[in-house]
Amino acid sequence: MIKLNRIAICCVSATLLATEPNDATKRWWAHVVALANDGMEGRDTGSPGYLKAEHYVVTQFEKAGLKPAGESGYLQPVPLRVVRLRTDLSSVELVRNDGVKKLEWLRQITTAARVALPESLEGDLVFPGDGPAAGSPPLDTTGKIVVQLPRRAAAAAGRGSAAARANAAATIAIDSTGGAEPPRWPVAYSVTMSLAASAQPQGGNAPLTFRFNPTFAGELFQGSGHTYAELQKLSDEGKPLPQFAIPARLRASIRMESGDLASDNIVAVLPGSDPALADQCLVVSAHLDGYGFGEPWNGDRIYNGAFDDAAYVATLIDLAQTLHESGRRLKRSLLFLVVTGEEKGLLGSRYFAAHPTVAKEKLVADINLDQLRPIFPLRILTMLALDESSLGVAAKQVAEKMDIKIQADPEPERRLLTRSDHYSFMQIGVPAT
């Protein structure tokens, strides 16, 4: 977490060159602080902190004169199923002839939370590389734990690693250190959530896979005659990787807990003024949930989520207040949708799309707001699904008058199009961005 006051200083300094923010900025920022202060505990899906934040948003919507449009007043309960790795009850270690090295969950190693995992696991480590050299027998991986480097270019796919994994007891996949979005360590936690109605045993009988922090990858190869740096260099250069046994065993005890959980979407409406168009709803959405408590960064366990996505929920509150104070009515109805469970897989928006509290035929579009970064003057705005509907044309027309360039996603390899709540509307045929 970066402390909120530090973020405020950065915003003001970079954007306004240390000048005093105006009253509108102060009002918006007050909502950000209210939703992302430590007392909200990071607003994890279904948590007490989320409920506190939910109450704040509902209260602000009421003050702004928005009408309830949920299933129970302003709320739409979303039934969830949760599976959590209990790192406090689990252990993992490397066992060698010269001793035992205990590994740290979430800092050095982790695994996806799912049911049907073995409670205990022990096996020899092997590195199958690209398979045997000419004239050499294949490495026996049956019952072993296969260590893998980050995936190299597509040309390396299918060089025997899949066959090596087939009979293995588990896989240790070392994370990449590059790419458009390298994984971050420490990992906050290992939690999987799903919509209760569609919940399936996550992973089924799929082999157990661990993720490993590349900073500590050298630990895995000690005593093997090879180093992680050497192997990674070969991989980067597209050269063949050797196969070899590693003189170590991985021993793990794994405890998962699962259960049901409920968390709410917040749905409110500002009725439209045009008799011919008021029956149509333009949705403006943002997600209220964050990560909550997680593995500490420099001693701080709270993942506050100030700009992901409290700042945009604050923007929706501010929009509602501004319209209320001005008395302005839009021709169409404006549906304010604040969803839960985005960080767990777009769960709240997926549930709303499957069970809309307003008939789907009345939803003309969704404008979803996510990950605000107000730390410099806005000159270029990236718009997801820019060319998927006429929303892109409208956005460009508005932005041109504000001297802002609208651009398509410059990093499509990150798959951002499918990773934010607008995508749930696209899935049911509602134009969204």
LUMMARTI-829461 format. One record per residue: residue in three letters; x, y, z of N, C-alpha, C in turn. Coordinates in steps of 0.1 Angstrom, whole numbers, padded with zeros to 4 digits, always signed. Layout:
AlaXYZXYZXYZ
...
This chain:
Met+0008-0012+0000+0000+0000+0000+0009+0012+0000
Ile+0005+0022-0008+0011+0035-0007+0001+0044+0001
Lys+0006+0050+0011-0003+0057+0020-0011+0068+0012
Leu-0024+0070+0015-0032+0079+0008-0027+0093+0007
Asn-0021+0098+0019-0017+0111+0018-0005+0113+0009
Arg+0003+0102+0007+0014+0103-0002+0009+0104-0017
Ile-0002+0096-0019-0008+0096-0033-0013+0110-0035
Ala-0020+0115-0025-0026+0129-0027-0015+0139-0031
Ile-0004+0138-0024+0007+0148-0027+0012+0146-0041
Cys+0014+0133-0045+0019+0130-0059+0009+0136-0069
Cys-0004+0133-0067-0014+0138-0076-0014+0153-0078
Val-0014+0160-0066-0014+0174-0067-0001+0180-0073
Ser+0010+0174-0069+0023+0179-0074+0024+0177-0089
Ala+0021+0165-0093+0024+0162-0108+0013+0169-0117
Thr+0001+0170-0112-0010+0175-0121-0011+0190-0120
Leu-0010+0195-0108-0012+0210-0106+0000+0217-0102
Leu+0012+0211-0103+0025+0217-0100+0024+0224-0087
Ala+0019+0216-0077+0019+0220-0063+0009+0231-0059
Thr+0000+0234-0069-0010+0244-0066-0021+0237-0058
Glu-0029+0245-0051-0040+0240-0043-0051+0234-0051
Pro-0055+0221-0049-0066+0216-0056-0079+0224-0054
Asn-0087+0224-0065-0100+0231-0064-0110+0224-0055
Asp-0122+0230-0053-0132+0224-0044-0137+0211-0050
Ala-0139+0211-0063-0144+0198-0069-0134+0187-0067
Thr-0121+0189-0068-0111+0179-0066-0111+0174-0052
Lys-0113+0184-0042-0113+0181-0028-0125+0172-0025
Arg-0136+0175-0031-0148+0167-0028-0147+0153-0033
Trp-0142+0152-0045-0139+0138-0051-0129+0131-0042
Trp-0118+0137-0038-0108+0131-0031-0113+0126-0017
Ala-0122+0134-0011-0128+0130+0002-0135+0116+0001
His-0142+0114-0011-0148+0101-0013-0138+0090-0014
Val-0127+0093-0021-0116+0083-0023-0111+0079-0009
Val-0108+0089-0001-0102+0086+0012-0113+0078+0021
Ala-0125+0082+0020-0136+0075+0028-0136+0060+0024
Leu-0134+0057+0011-0135+0043+0007-0122+0035+0008
Ala-0111+0042+0008-0098+0035+0007-0089+0037+0020
Asn-0095+0043+0030-0087+0044+0042-0085+0031+0049
Asp-0076+0030+0058-0072+0017+0065-0085+0011+0072
Gly-0094+0019+0076-0106+0014+0083-0115+0005+0074
Met-0114+0007+0061-0121-0001+0052-0115-0014+0049
Glu-0102-0016+0054-0096-0029+0054-0094-0035+0040
Gly-0094-0027+0030-0091-0031+0016-0103-0037+0009
Arg-0115-0036+0015-0128-0040+0009-0128-0053+0002
Asp-0122-0063+0008-0123-0076+0001-0137-0081-0001
Thr-0139-0088-0011-0153-0093-0015-0160-0100-0003
Gly-0171-0095+0001-0179-0101+0012-0174-0099+0026
Ser-0163-0091+0028-0157-0089+0041-0164-0078+0049
Pro-0162-0077+0062-0168-0066+0069-0164-0052+0064
Gly-0151-0051+0059-0147-0038+0053-0155-0035+0040
Tyr-0158-0045+0032-0167-0043+0020-0180-0038+0024
Leu-0186-0044+0035-0199-0040+0040-0199-0025+0044
Lys-0189-0021+0051-0188-0007+0055-0187+0002+0043
Ala-0179-0002+0033-0178+0006+0020-0192+0006+0013
Glu-0198-0005+0013-0211-0006+0006-0221+0004+0013
His-0221+0004+0026-0230+0013+0033-0227+0028+0030
Tyr-0215+0031+0029-0211+0045+0025-0216+0048+0011
Val-0215+0039+0001-0219+0042-0012-0234+0044-0013
Val-0242+0035-0006-0256+0036-0006-0261+0049+0000
Thr-0254+0053+0011-0258+0065+0018-0256+0077+0009
Gln-0245+0077+0001-0242+0088-0008-0252+0088-0020
Phe-0255+0077-0025-0265+0076-0035-0279+0081-0031
Glu-0282+0077-0018-0295+0082-0013-0295+0098-0012
Lys-0284+0103-0007-0283+0118-0006-0284+0125-0020
Ala-0279+0118-0030-0279+0123-0044-0292+0121-0051
Gly-0302+0115-0044-0315+0114-0049-0317+0102-0059
Leu-0307+0093-0060-0309+0081-0068-0319+0072-0063
Lys-0327+0065-0071-0337+0056-0067-0331+0042-0066
Pro-0335+0034-0056-0330+0020-0056-0335+0012-0068
Ala-0326+0004-0073-0329-0005-0085-0323-0019-0083
Gly-0321-0023-0071-0316-0036-0069-0327-0046-0066
Glu-0324-0057-0061-0334-0068-0057-0339-0065-0043
Ser-0331-0059-0035-0335-0056-0021-0331-0041-0019
Gly-0339-0032-0022-0335-0018-0022-0324-0015-0032
Tyr-0313-0010-0027-0302-0007-0036-0293-0019-0039
Leu-0296-0030-0032-0286-0041-0032-0291-0053-0040
Gln-0282-0059-0047-0284-0072-0054-0274-0082-0048
Pro-0279-0091-0039-0270-0101-0033-0264-0111-0044
Val-0251-0113-0043-0244-0122-0052-0239-0134-0044
Pro-0245-0146-0047-0241-0158-0039-0228-0164-0045
Leu-0218-0166-0036-0205-0170-0040-0200-0182-0033
Arg-0190-0189-0039-0183-0200-0033-0169-0197-0032
Val-0162-0199-0021-0148-0195-0019-0140-0206-0014
Val-0128-0207-0020-0118-0217-0016-0105-0209-0013
Arg-0099-0212-0001-0088-0205+0004-0077-0214+0008
Leu-0064-0211+0004-0053-0218+0009-0049-0213+0023
Arg-0049-0221+0033-0046-0217+0046-0031-0218+0048
Thr-0024-0208+0045-0009-0208+0046-0004-0210+0060
Asp-0013-0206+0070-0009-0207+0084-0009-0222+0089
Leu-0017-0230+0081-0018-0244+0085-0011-0253+0075
Ser-0004-0247+0065+0003-0255+0055+0018-0253+0056
Ser+0026-0262+0050+0040-0261+0050+0046-0266+0037
Val+0057-0261+0033+0064-0266+0021+0079-0264+0023
Glu+0087-0275+0020+0101-0274+0022+0109-0282+0012
Leu+0122-0278+0010+0131-0286+0002+0139-0295+0011
Val+0140-0308+0008+0147-0317+0016+0159-0322+0008
Arg+0171-0320+0014+0184-0324+0008+0192-0333+0018
Asn+0202-0339+0013+0210-0347+0022+0217-0339+0033
Asp+0219-0326+0030+0226-0318+0040+0216-0310+0049
Gly+0203-0312+0047+0193-0305+0056+0180-0302+0049
Val+0172-0294+0056+0159-0291+0051+0158-0276+0050
Lys+0153-0271+0039+0151-0257+0037+0136-0254+0036
Lys+0131-0246+0046+0117-0243+0046+0114-0231+0037
Leu+0104-0233+0028+0100-0222+0019+0089-0214+0024
Glu+0088-0201+0020+0078-0192+0025+0066-0192+0015
Trp+0054-0196+0020+0043-0194+0011+0041-0179+0008
Leu+0036-0177-0004+0033-0164-0010+0045-0155-0012
Arg+0056-0158-0007+0068-0150-0010+0078-0158-0019
Gln+0079-0171-0017+0087-0179-0026+0079-0189-0034
Ile+0068-0194-0029+0061-0204-0036+0046-0202-0033
Thr+0037-0206-0042+0023-0206-0040+0016-0216-0049
Thr+0004-0218-0047-0004-0226-0056-0018-0221-0056
Ala-0026-0223-0067-0039-0219-0068-0048-0226-0058
Ala-0057-0219-0052-0066-0225-0042-0077-0233-0050
Arg-0078-0245-0047-0089-0253-0053-0091-0266-0045
Val-0103-0271-0046-0106-0283-0038-0100-0295-0045
Ala-0100-0306-0039-0095-0319-0044-0080-0319-0046
Leu-0073-0311-0038-0058-0312-0038-0054-0322-0027
Pro-0043-0328-0029-0038-0338-0019-0034-0330-0007
Glu-0036-0335+0005-0033-0329+0018-0018-0329+0020
Ser-0011-0339+0014+0003-0340+0015+0009-0345+0002
Leu+0022-0341+0000+0029-0344-0012+0044-0345-0010
Glu+0050-0355-0015+0065-0355-0015+0070-0362-0027
Gly+0080-0356-0033+0086-0362-0045+0099-0356-0049
Asp+0107-0364-0056+0120-0359-0061+0118-0349-0072
Leu+0127-0339-0072+0127-0329-0083+0135-0333-0095
Val+0129-0330-0107+0136-0333-0119+0134-0321-0129
Phe+0144-0319-0137+0143-0309-0147+0143-0316-0161
Pro+0132-0317-0168+0131-0325-0181+0137-0317-0192
Gly+0138-0304-0191+0144-0296-0202+0136-0298-0215
Asp+0143-0300-0226+0137-0302-0239+0137-0317-0242
Gly+0138-0326-0232+0139-0340-0235+0153-0345-0237
Pro+0154-0358-0239+0168-0364-0240+0176-0359-0252
Ala+0189-0359-0250+0197-0356-0262+0198-0369-0270
Ala+0202-0368-0283+0203-0379-0292+0210-0391-0285
Gly+0204-0403-0286+0211-0415-0280+0209-0416-0265
Ser+0203-0407-0258+0201-0408-0244+0187-0412-0241
Pro+0186-0419-0230+0172-0424-0226+0164-0412-0220
Pro+0151-0412-0221+0143-0401-0215+0144-0402-0200
Leu+0142-0390-0194+0142-0389-0179+0129-0395-0174
Asp+0130-0403-0164+0118-0409-0158+0112-0398-0148
Thr+0100-0393-0152+0093-0383-0143+0081-0389-0136
Thr+0079-0402-0136+0068-0408-0130+0069-0405-0114
Gly+0058-0399-0109+0058-0396-0095+0067-0386-0090
Lys+0074-0379-0100+0084-0369-0096+0077-0355-0097
Ile+0084-0345-0092+0080-0331-0093+0088-0324-0103
Val+0082-0320-0114+0089-0314-0126+0091-0299-0124
Val+0103-0294-0126+0106-0280-0125+0107-0275-0139
Gln+0100-0263-0141+0099-0257-0155+0103-0243-0154
Leu+0110-0238-0165+0113-0224-0166+0101-0217-0172
Pro+0101-0204-0172+0090-0197-0178+0089-0201-0193
Arg+0077-0200-0198+0074-0204-0212+0083-0195-0221
Arg+0090-0202-0230+0097-0194-0240+0088-0192-0252
Ala+0094-0187-0263+0086-0184-0275+0078-0196-0280
Ala+0068-0193-0288+0059-0204-0292+0067-0215-0299
Ala+0078-0212-0305+0086-0222-0312+0091-0233-0303
Ala+0092-0230-0290+0096-0240-0281+0085-0250-0276
Ala+0073-0246-0280+0061-0254-0275+0062-0268-0280
Gly+0059-0278-0271+0058-0292-0275+0071-0299-0276
Arg+0081-0294-0269+0094-0301-0270+0096-0312-0260
Gly+0085-0318-0256+0086-0329-0246+0082-0325-0232
Ser+0080-0312-0229+0077-0309-0216+0063-0314-0212
Ala+0053-0314-0221+0040-0319-0219+0040-0334-0215
Ala+0048-0341-0222+0050-0356-0220+0056-0358-0206
Ala+0065-0349-0202+0072-0351-0189+0062-0348-0178
Arg+0053-0339-0180+0043-0336-0170+0033-0346-0168
Ala+0030-0354-0178+0019-0363-0179+0019-0373-0167
Asn+0030-0378-0163+0031-0388-0152+0037-0382-0140
Ala+0039-0369-0139+0045-0363-0128+0035-0361-0117
Ala+0040-0361-0104+0031-0359-0093+0027-0344-0092
Ala+0036-0335-0096+0033-0321-0095+0043-0313-0104
Thr+0040-0300-0106+0049-0292-0114+0052-0279-0106
Ile+0065-0275-0107+0069-0262-0101+0072-0253-0113
Ala+0064-0243-0116+0066-0234-0127+0072-0221-0122
Ile+0084-0218-0126+0091-0206-0122+0085-0194-0130
Asp+0081-0184-0123+0075-0173-0130+0084-0165-0139
Ser+0079-0159-0149+0086-0150-0158+0090-0137-0151
Thr+0101-0131-0156+0105-0118-0150+0103-0107-0160
Gly+0098-0110-0172+0096-0100-0182+0082-0100-0187
Gly+0080-0095-0199+0067-0094-0206+0060-0081-0202
Ala+0048-0080-0207+0040-0068-0205+0035-0066-0191
Glu+0033-0078-0184+0027-0077-0171+0034-0089-0162
Pro+0046-0087-0158+0053-0098-0150+0046-0100-0137
Pro+0045-0112-0132+0038-0115-0119+0045-0107-0108
Arg+0037-0103-0098+0042-0096-0087+0044-0105-0075
Trp+0055-0103-0068+0057-0111-0055+0060-0100-0044
Pro+0056-0102-0032+0048-0114-0027+0034-0114-0033
Val+0028-0126-0034+0014-0127-0038+0005-0124-0026
Ala-0006-0117-0028-0014-0112-0017-0019-0124-0009
Tyr-0025-0134-0016-0030-0146-0009-0034-0156-0021
Ser-0038-0168-0017-0043-0177-0027-0058-0180-0023
Val-0066-0174-0031-0081-0175-0029-0088-0176-0043
Thr-0097-0185-0044-0105-0187-0056-0120-0185-0052
Met-0127-0176-0059-0141-0174-0058-0148-0178-0071
Ser-0160-0182-0069-0169-0185-0081-0183-0182-0078
Leu-0191-0180-0088-0206-0178-0085-0211-0191-0080
Ala-0219-0191-0070-0223-0203-0063-0231-0212-0073
Ala-0239-0206-0081-0248-0214-0090-0240-0222-0100
Ser-0228-0217-0104-0220-0223-0114-0207-0229-0108
Ala-0206-0230-0095-0194-0235-0089-0192-0249-0092
Gln-0180-0252-0096-0175-0266-0099-0163-0268-0091
Pro-0160-0281-0088-0147-0284-0081-0135-0279-0089
Gln-0129-0268-0084-0118-0261-0092-0107-0271-0095
Gly-0104-0272-0107-0092-0280-0111-0095-0295-0112
Gly-0106-0300-0106-0109-0314-0107-0097-0323-0103
Asn-0093-0332-0112-0082-0341-0110-0069-0336-0116
Ala-0069-0323-0120-0057-0317-0127-0045-0318-0117
Pro-0033-0321-0123-0021-0322-0114-0019-0309-0107
Leu-0013-0310-0095-0009-0299-0087+0002-0291-0094
Thr+0000-0278-0095+0011-0269-0100+0014-0258-0090
Phe+0027-0257-0087+0031-0246-0079+0037-0235-0088
Arg+0035-0222-0083+0043-0211-0089+0054-0208-0080
Phe+0066-0204-0086+0078-0201-0079+0083-0188-0082
Asn+0087-0180-0072+0093-0167-0073+0107-0168-0080
Pro+0109-0162-0092+0122-0163-0099+0134-0158-0091
Thr+0131-0149-0081+0142-0143-0073+0149-0154-0065
Phe+0141-0164-0062+0147-0175-0053+0149-0188-0061
Ala+0148-0187-0075+0148-0200-0083+0161-0207-0081
Gly+0172-0200-0078+0185-0207-0076+0184-0218-0066
Glu+0176-0216-0056+0174-0226-0045+0171-0240-0051
Leu+0163-0240-0062+0158-0253-0067+0169-0261-0073
Phe+0179-0255-0079+0189-0262-0087+0202-0265-0079
Gln+0203-0261-0066+0215-0264-0058+0219-0278-0059
Gly+0232-0280-0062+0238-0294-0062+0235-0302-0075
Ser+0228-0295-0084+0225-0303-0097+0236-0302-0107
Gly+0246-0293-0105+0255-0290-0116+0251-0280-0125
His+0239-0274-0123+0234-0264-0132+0229-0252-0123
Thr+0228-0240-0129+0223-0229-0122+0211-0224-0130
Tyr+0202-0217-0122+0190-0211-0128+0195-0201-0139
Ala+0205-0192-0136+0209-0182-0145+0214-0189-0158
Glu+0221-0200-0157+0226-0207-0169+0215-0212-0178
Leu+0205-0218-0171+0194-0224-0178+0185-0213-0185
Gln+0183-0202-0177+0175-0192-0183+0181-0185-0195
Lys+0195-0184-0195+0202-0179-0206+0201-0188-0218
Leu+0202-0201-0216+0199-0210-0227+0185-0208-0233
Ser+0176-0207-0224+0162-0206-0229+0160-0193-0236
Asp+0165-0182-0231+0164-0169-0238+0170-0169-0252
Glu+0181-0177-0253+0188-0177-0266+0182-0188-0275
Gly+0171-0195-0271+0165-0205-0279+0173-0218-0281
Lys+0183-0220-0272+0191-0232-0272+0185-0244-0265
Pro+0189-0256-0268+0183-0267-0261+0186-0267-0246
Leu+0176-0271-0239+0178-0272-0224+0181-0287-0220
Pro+0191-0289-0212+0194-0303-0208+0183-0309-0199
Gln+0183-0322-0197+0175-0328-0187+0184-0334-0176
Phe+0179-0333-0164+0187-0339-0153+0179-0340-0141
Ala+0183-0349-0132+0177-0350-0119+0183-0339-0109
Ile+0175-0335-0100+0179-0325-0090+0180-0332-0077
Pro+0191-0331-0070+0193-0339-0057+0185-0332-0046
Ala+0172-0332-0047+0164-0326-0036+0149-0332-0038
Arg+0142-0331-0027+0128-0335-0027+0120-0323-0022
Leu+0108-0322-0027+0098-0312-0022+0088-0320-0013
Arg+0086-0314-0001+0077-0320+0008+0067-0309+0012
Ala+0054-0312+0010+0044-0302+0013+0032-0308+0020
Ser+0027-0299+0029+0014-0302+0036+0005-0291+0032
Ile-0007-0294+0027-0015-0284+0021-0029-0284+0028
Arg-0034-0273+0033-0047-0272+0039-0055-0262+0031
Met-0067-0266+0026-0076-0257+0020-0089-0256+0028
Glu-0095-0244+0028-0109-0243+0034-0118-0238+0024
Ser-0131-0242+0024-0140-0237+0014-0154-0234+0021
Gly-0162-0226+0015-0175-0223+0021-0182-0214+0012
Asp-0194-0210+0016-0203-0201+0009-0201-0187+0014
Leu-0204-0177+0006-0202-0163+0009-0212-0155+0001
Ala-0216-0144+0006-0225-0135-0001-0219-0121-0001
Ser-0220-0114-0012-0215-0100-0013-0225-0093-0023
Asp-0226-0080-0021-0237-0073-0029-0232-0064-0040
Asn-0239-0064-0051-0238-0053-0060-0247-0042-0055
Ile-0244-0030-0059-0252-0018-0056-0258-0012-0069
Val-0271-0011-0069-0278-0007-0082-0287+0005-0079
Ala-0285+0016-0085-0293+0028-0083-0296+0034-0097
Val-0307+0042-0098-0311+0048-0110-0315+0062-0109
Leu-0311+0070-0119-0315+0084-0120-0325+0084-0132
Pro-0338+0085-0130-0348+0084-0141-0345+0094-0152
Gly-0348+0090-0164-0346+0099-0175-0358+0109-0176
Ser-0356+0120-0184-0366+0130-0186-0374+0129-0199
Asp-0369+0122-0209-0376+0122-0222-0386+0110-0222
Pro-0399+0113-0223-0409+0102-0223-0406+0091-0233
Ala-0400+0094-0244-0397+0084-0254-0384+0076-0251
Leu-0375+0081-0243-0363+0075-0241-0360+0071-0226
Ala-0368+0076-0217-0366+0073-0203-0366+0058-0199
Asp-0373+0050-0207-0373+0036-0205-0360+0029-0208
Gln-0351+0036-0215-0338+0030-0218-0328+0034-0207
Cys-0318+0025-0204-0308+0028-0193-0294+0028-0199
Leu-0287+0038-0196-0273+0038-0198-0266+0034-0185
Val-0258+0024-0185-0252+0019-0173-0238+0026-0171
Val-0235+0031-0160-0222+0035-0156-0217+0027-0144
Ser-0206+0020-0146-0202+0010-0136-0188+0011-0131
Ala-0185+0006-0119-0172+0005-0113-0172-0005-0103
His-0161-0011-0099-0161-0021-0089-0157-0016-0075
Leu-0163-0021-0065-0161-0016-0051-0151-0025-0044
Asp-0150-0037-0048-0141-0047-0040-0126-0044-0043
Gly-0118-0047-0033-0103-0047-0035-0098-0060-0031
Tyr-0085-0061-0026-0079-0073-0022-0080-0076-0007
Gly-0083-0065+0001-0084-0067+0016-0071-0069+0022
Phe-0070-0078+0032-0058-0082+0039-0050-0092+0031
Gly-0037-0090+0030-0029-0099+0023-0015-0100+0029
Glu-0006-0107+0021+0008-0108+0026+0014-0095+0027
Pro+0021-0091+0038+0025-0077+0040+0036-0073+0030
Trp+0035-0060+0026+0046-0053+0019+0051-0043+0029
Asn+0064-0045+0033+0071-0036+0042+0062-0035+0055
Gly+0057-0046+0059+0049-0046+0072+0035-0042+0071
Asp+0030-0038+0059+0016-0033+0057+0008-0044+0051
Arg-0003-0049+0058-0011-0060+0053-0023-0055+0045
Ile-0026-0042+0045-0039-0038+0039-0036-0033+0024
Tyr-0043-0040+0015-0042-0036+0001-0054-0027-0002
Asn-0052-0014+0000-0062-0004+0000-0071-0002-0012
Gly-0065-0004-0024-0072-0003-0036-0077+0012-0039
Ala-0069+0022-0036-0073+0035-0037-0077+0039-0052
Phe-0068+0035-0061-0071+0038-0075-0076+0026-0083
Asp-0078+0015-0076-0083+0003-0082-0092-0004-0071
Asp-0105+0001-0070-0111+0010-0079-0119+0020-0072
Ala-0115+0023-0059-0122+0033-0051-0124+0047-0058
Ala-0113+0051-0065-0114+0064-0071-0125+0065-0082
Tyr-0128+0054-0088-0139+0055-0098-0152+0053-0092
Val-0153+0046-0081-0166+0046-0073-0169+0060-0068
Ala-0158+0067-0064-0159+0081-0060-0164+0089-0071
Thr-0159+0086-0083-0163+0094-0095-0178+0092-0097
Leu-0183+0080-0096-0198+0078-0098-0206+0085-0087
Ile-0201+0085-0075-0208+0093-0064-0208+0107-0067
Asp-0196+0112-0072-0195+0127-0075-0204+0130-0087
Leu-0205+0121-0097-0214+0124-0108-0229+0125-0103
Ala-0233+0116-0095-0246+0116-0090-0249+0129-0082
Gln-0239+0133-0074-0241+0145-0066-0242+0157-0075
Thr-0233+0158-0085-0233+0169-0094-0246+0170-0102
Leu-0251+0159-0107-0264+0160-0114-0276+0164-0104
His-0275+0159-0092-0286+0162-0082-0285+0177-0079
Glu-0274+0182-0077-0272+0197-0073-0276+0206-0085
Ser-0273+0202-0097-0276+0210-0108-0291+0209-0113
Gly-0298+0198-0108-0311+0196-0112-0312+0191-0127
Arg-0301+0188-0133-0301+0184-0146-0306+0169-0148
Arg-0315+0167-0158-0320+0154-0161-0315+0150-0175
Leu-0310+0138-0176-0307+0133-0189-0319+0127-0196
Lys-0318+0126-0209-0330+0120-0216-0332+0106-0212
Arg-0322+0098-0212-0323+0084-0208-0320+0083-0193
Ser-0325+0072-0188-0322+0069-0174-0307+0065-0172
Leu-0302+0069-0161-0288+0065-0159-0287+0055-0147
Leu-0282+0043-0150-0282+0032-0141-0268+0032-0135
Phe-0266+0035-0122-0254+0034-0115-0252+0020-0109
Leu-0242+0013-0114-0239-0001-0110-0225-0002-0103
Val-0225-0005-0090-0212-0006-0083-0212-0021-0080
Val-0202-0028-0085-0202-0043-0085-0192-0048-0075
Thr-0194-0060-0071-0185-0068-0062-0177-0078-0070
Gly-0167-0083-0064-0160-0095-0069-0153-0093-0082
Glu-0150-0081-0086-0142-0079-0099-0128-0086-0098
Glu-0122-0084-0087-0108-0089-0085-0108-0104-0084
Lys-0119-0110-0082-0120-0125-0082-0125-0131-0095
Gly-0126-0123-0105-0131-0128-0118-0143-0122-0124
Leu-0145-0109-0122-0157-0102-0127-0170-0108-0122
Leu-0170-0113-0110-0182-0121-0105-0194-0113-0103
Gly-0193-0100-0098-0205-0092-0096-0212-0088-0109
Ser-0203-0084-0119-0209-0080-0132-0214-0092-0139
Arg-0208-0103-0138-0213-0115-0145-0226-0119-0139
Tyr-0228-0118-0126-0241-0121-0120-0251-0111-0124
Phe-0248-0098-0125-0258-0089-0129-0262-0091-0144
Ala-0252-0095-0152-0255-0097-0166-0264-0109-0168
Ala-0263-0119-0159-0271-0131-0159-0285-0129-0153
His-0285-0119-0143-0298-0116-0136-0299-0101-0135
Pro-0301-0094-0146-0302-0080-0145-0315-0075-0138
Thr-0313-0065-0130-0325-0060-0123-0333-0051-0131
Val-0328-0047-0143-0336-0040-0153-0335-0049-0166
Ala-0346-0050-0173-0347-0059-0184-0335-0056-0194
Lys-0329-0067-0198-0317-0066-0207-0320-0057-0219
Glu-0332-0058-0224-0335-0051-0236-0335-0035-0234
Lys-0336-0031-0221-0336-0017-0218-0322-0012-0216
Leu-0312-0020-0215-0298-0016-0213-0291-0012-0227
Val-0289+0000-0229-0285+0005-0242-0269+0004-0243
Ala-0262+0006-0232-0248+0005-0232-0243+0005-0218
Asp-0230+0001-0216-0223+0002-0203-0210+0010-0205
Ile-0208+0020-0197-0194+0026-0196-0188+0023-0183
Asn-0178+0014-0183-0172+0009-0171-0159+0017-0168
Leu-0157+0020-0156-0145+0028-0152-0136+0019-0143
Asp-0123+0018-0146-0114+0010-0138-0100+0015-0139
Gln-0094+0014-0127-0079+0018-0125-0076+0032-0130
Leu-0082+0042-0123-0079+0056-0125-0064+0059-0121
Arg-0058+0067-0129-0044+0071-0126-0043+0086-0128
Pro-0048+0094-0119-0048+0108-0121-0036+0115-0116
Ile-0024+0111-0122-0012+0117-0117-0005+0126-0127
Phe-0011+0128-0138-0006+0137-0148-0017+0142-0157
Pro-0016+0153-0164-0027+0158-0172-0031+0148-0183
Leu-0044+0147-0185-0049+0137-0194-0048+0142-0208
Arg-0040+0135-0217-0039+0139-0231-0043+0127-0240
Ile-0040+0115-0235-0044+0103-0243-0051+0094-0234
Leu-0063+0089-0239-0071+0080-0231-0072+0066-0239
Thr-0069+0055-0232-0070+0042-0238-0085+0037-0236
Met-0091+0033-0247-0105+0029-0246-0106+0014-0251
Leu-0110+0005-0242-0111-0009-0245-0124-0010-0253
Ala-0124-0020-0263-0136-0022-0272-0139-0009-0280
Leu-0129-0002-0284-0130+0010-0291-0138+0009-0304
Asp-0136-0002-0311-0142-0004-0324-0153-0015-0324
Glu-0158-0018-0312-0168-0029-0311-0182-0024-0312
Ser-0184-0010-0311-0197-0005-0312-0196+0010-0315
Ser-0207+0017-0316-0207+0032-0319-0202+0040-0307
Leu-0200+0033-0295-0195+0041-0283-0181+0047-0286
Gly-0173+0040-0295-0160+0046-0298-0161+0059-0306
Val-0171+0060-0315-0173+0072-0323-0177+0083-0313
Ala-0187+0080-0304-0192+0090-0295-0181+0095-0286
Ala-0172+0086-0281-0161+0090-0272-0151+0099-0279
Lys-0148+0096-0292-0139+0104-0299-0145+0118-0301
Gln-0158+0119-0304-0164+0132-0306-0163+0141-0293
Val-0166+0135-0282-0165+0142-0269-0150+0146-0266
Ala-0141+0136-0268-0127+0138-0264-0121+0149-0273
Glu-0125+0150-0285-0118+0160-0294-0121+0174-0289
Lys-0132+0176-0283-0135+0190-0278-0127+0192-0265
Met-0122+0182-0259-0114+0184-0247-0099+0182-0249
Asp-0096+0182-0262-0082+0180-0266-0075+0167-0261
Ile-0083+0157-0261-0079+0144-0256-0079+0134-0268
Lys-0069+0126-0270-0069+0116-0280-0073+0103-0275
Ile-0083+0097-0282-0087+0083-0278-0079+0073-0286
Gln-0073+0063-0279-0066+0053-0286-0071+0039-0282
Ala-0069+0030-0292-0072+0016-0289-0061+0010-0279
Asp-0064-0001-0274-0055-0007-0264-0041-0010-0271
Pro-0030-0004-0266-0017-0006-0272-0010-0019-0267
Glu-0016-0026-0258-0010-0038-0252-0021-0049-0252
Pro-0025-0053-0264-0036-0064-0265-0031-0077-0259
Glu-0018-0079-0258-0013-0092-0252-0017-0093-0237
Arg-0020-0082-0231-0024-0083-0217-0039-0087-0215
Arg-0046-0088-0226-0060-0092-0226-0069-0084-0217
Leu-0067-0071-0216-0075-0062-0208-0089-0062-0212
Leu-0092-0064-0225-0105-0064-0230-0114-0073-0222
Thr-0109-0085-0218-0117-0095-0211-0116-0094-0196
Arg-0108-0085-0191-0105-0085-0177-0111-0074-0168
Ser-0121-0067-0174-0128-0057-0166-0143-0058-0168
Asp-0151-0052-0160-0165-0055-0159-0173-0052-0171
His-0168-0043-0180-0176-0041-0192-0177-0054-0201
Tyr-0168-0063-0199-0168-0075-0207-0181-0084-0204
Ser-0185-0083-0192-0198-0091-0189-0210-0086-0197
Phe-0210-0073-0199-0221-0067-0208-0219-0071-0222
Met-0207-0071-0227-0204-0075-0241-0209-0089-0243
Gln-0207-0098-0233-0211-0112-0234-0226-0114-0236
Ile-0234-0104-0232-0249-0106-0234-0254-0096-0245
Gly-0245-0091-0252-0249-0083-0264-0251-0068-0261
Val-0247-0063-0250-0249-0049-0247-0236-0042-0250
Pro-0237-0031-0258-0225-0024-0262-0218-0019-0249
Ala-0205-0020-0248-0198-0017-0236-0184-0013-0238
Thr-0178-0005-0230-0164-0001-0231-0158+0002-0217
